[in-house]
Amino acid sequence: MLIAFNKPFNVLCQFTDRSEPPRRTLAEFGLPPRVYAAGRLDYDSEGLLLLTDDGALANRLTDPRHKQPKTYWVQVEGAPTDEQLDRLRRGVALNDGPTRPARVEPLEPAPTLWPRDPPVRFRKSVPDAWLSMTITEGRNRQVRRMTAAVGLPTLRLVRVAMGDARLGELAPGAWRAL
């Protein structure tokens, strides 16, 4: 079984949380029993999360040797220059080593997405922009670290595709079998 789930902002990619106070988890969304996340999506990120009851499939989807592409729509602070975009396309040096090159394109017009709660901060004096960014790695907070390294801090991060799976019109908190 393979499930596509639109993970809302500030939800953990697990079914339990021992924090005090507890944070929101996958347990509240009526997912089928005995499925687990194939990979992770940060607590403060949104969008496509794949869940499965098949360990071999989860490994194929997440193991870096398989280089599954993951596509994100990234709202960044600032107006990206050609130089900043080229740096992301070539790969960025991070504290845990250089990243693989990314596919990066400006998203114009900005994508139409569901409202986020709480909303992304808005500053009249600082422009923002949306990028479509595809990576084939899955390091901890990689997209956020890459954009920050080129001077474009991430404001909002939404995964829209993983391998052949697409988020499509799935509403936040909703899921469908693939």
Buried (B, 14 or more C-beta within 10 A) or exposed (E): EBBBBBBBBBBBBEBEBEEEEEEBBBEEBEBEEEBBBBBBBBBEBBBBBBBBBBEEBBEBBBEEEEEBEBBBBBBBBBEBEEEBBEBBBEBBEBEEEEBBBBEBEEBEEEEEBEEBEEEEEEEEEEEBBBBBBBBBBBBEBBBBBBBBBBBBBBBBBBBBBBBEBBBEEBEBBEBEEE
